[in-house]
Amino acid sequence: MKVLVCMSVVPDTTTKITFTENNTHFNKDGVQFIINPYDELAITRGLELAEANSGSVTVVHVGPAENEASIRKALSMGVTDAIRIDALAIDAQFVAEQIAEIAHGYDLILTGRESIDYNGGAVCGLLGALLNIPSANVVTEINYADGTFSFTRDIDGGREMLSCKGPVVASAQKDLCEPRIPNMRGIMAARTKPLQVLPPKDLINASQVSSYESPAPKSGVKLIDPSNAQELIHILRNELKVI
């Protein structure tokens, strides 16, 4: 079994986010970057499936050389080799088209359900469309037997079970597994594992950022006596207008 895992690099969740150039660019100064947490789940489950089926796992990342430390962390988790496409990740369409160029010949392609910085959640479906293969989004379980992958995925109000033969692309949801923690042996081995750098496919940008803005600060909490249901109803109906 050959598994390809698409990996993004995102700001640590404790990072204070600011913008520059009239709020048109993300300010990277002082920011700690990590592997996208959903992608860590995809890497871990990909490794489990490959190990159980005499397979291999390749990680692909669209990004600059400064992200190679995070790629090496993925290699230390047990990944066989890695590919870095040397381009800034402009948007989901750009990333999916870059990855689609090298994604042939794999039985399973995994992504995270979304990156925690832009929360687009589009790469999985775009890859499926570009490669003309099935895609399963927000999966909480992946199994493989007799050449067939089976998935459990989140849907509105419940969960859905489906199955198909590979190649197939799926995106990892938070209940899929526990992320694997690299051990010292894996960290040492990662230093010499192959990391191939490829030039990007020349594309016209599908989108352009007009500006960023921070969310509005949270307002103060209004406490209402439990016995005063009428006041609560008044606030919900007339002030918040949610009922």
Secondary structure as the mmCIF struct_conf table of DSSP 4:
data_model
#
loop_
_struct_conf.conf_type_id
_struct_conf.id
_struct_conf.beg_label_comp_id
_struct_conf.beg_label_asym_id
_struct_conf.beg_label_seq_id
_struct_conf.end_label_comp_id
_struct_conf.end_label_asym_id
_struct_conf.end_label_seq_id
STRN STRN1 LYS A 2 CYS A 6
STRN STRN2 VAL A 9 PRO A 11
TURN_TY1_P TURN_TY1_P1 THR A 13 THR A 14
HELX_LH_PP_P HELX_LH_PP_P1 THR A 15 ILE A 17
STRN STRN3 PHE A 19 THR A 20
TURN_TY1_P TURN_TY1_P2 GLU A 21 THR A 24
STRN STRN4 HIS A 25 PHE A 26
TURN_TY1_P TURN_TY1_P3 ASP A 29 GLY A 30
STRN STRN5 PHE A 33 ILE A 35
HELX_RH_AL_P HELX_RH_AL_P1 PRO A 37 ALA A 52
TURN_TY1_P TURN_TY1_P4 ASN A 53 SER A 54
STRN STRN6 SER A 56 VAL A 62
BEND BEND1 GLY A 63 GLY A 63
HELX_RH_3T_P HELX_RH_3T_P1 ALA A 65 ASN A 67
HELX_RH_AL_P HELX_RH_AL_P2 GLU A 68 SER A 76
TURN_TY1_P TURN_TY1_P5 MET A 77 GLY A 78
BEND BEND2 THR A 80 THR A 80
STRN STRN7 ASP A 81 ILE A 85
BEND BEND3 ALA A 87 ALA A 87
HELX_RH_AL_P HELX_RH_AL_P3 ALA A 92 ALA A 100
TURN_TY1_P TURN_TY1_P6 GLU A 101 ILE A 102
TURN_TY1_P TURN_TY1_P7 HIS A 104 GLY A 105
BEND BEND4 ASP A 107 ASP A 107
STRN STRN8 LEU A 108 GLY A 112
BEND BEND5 ARG A 113 ARG A 113
TURN_TY1_P TURN_TY1_P8 ILE A 116 TYR A 118
HELX_RH_AL_P HELX_RH_AL_P4 VAL A 123 LEU A 131
TURN_TY1_P TURN_TY1_P9 ASN A 132 ASN A 132
STRN STRN9 SER A 135 ALA A 145
TURN_TY1_P TURN_TY1_P10 ASP A 146 GLY A 147
STRN STRN10 THR A 148 ILE A 155
TURN_TY1_P TURN_TY1_P11 ASP A 156 GLY A 157
STRN STRN11 GLY A 158 LYS A 165
BEND BEND6 GLY A 166 PRO A 167
STRN STRN12 VAL A 168 ALA A 172
TURN_TY1_P TURN_TY1_P12 LYS A 174 ASP A 175
BEND BEND7 LEU A 176 LEU A 176
HELX_LH_PP_P HELX_LH_PP_P2 GLU A 178 PRO A 182
HELX_RH_AL_P HELX_RH_AL_P5 MET A 184 ALA A 190
TURN_TY1_P TURN_TY1_P13 ARG A 191 THR A 192
BEND BEND8 LYS A 193 LYS A 193
STRN STRN13 LEU A 195 LEU A 198
HELX_LH_PP_P HELX_LH_PP_P3 PRO A 199 ASP A 202
BEND BEND9 ALA A 206 ALA A 206
HELX_LH_PP_P HELX_LH_PP_P4 SER A 214 LEU A 223
TURN_TY1_P TURN_TY1_P14 PRO A 226 SER A 227
HELX_RH_AL_P HELX_RH_AL_P6 ALA A 229 HIS A 234
HELX_RH_PI_P HELX_RH_PI_P1 ILE A 235 GLU A 239
BEND BEND10 LEU A 240 LEU A 240
#
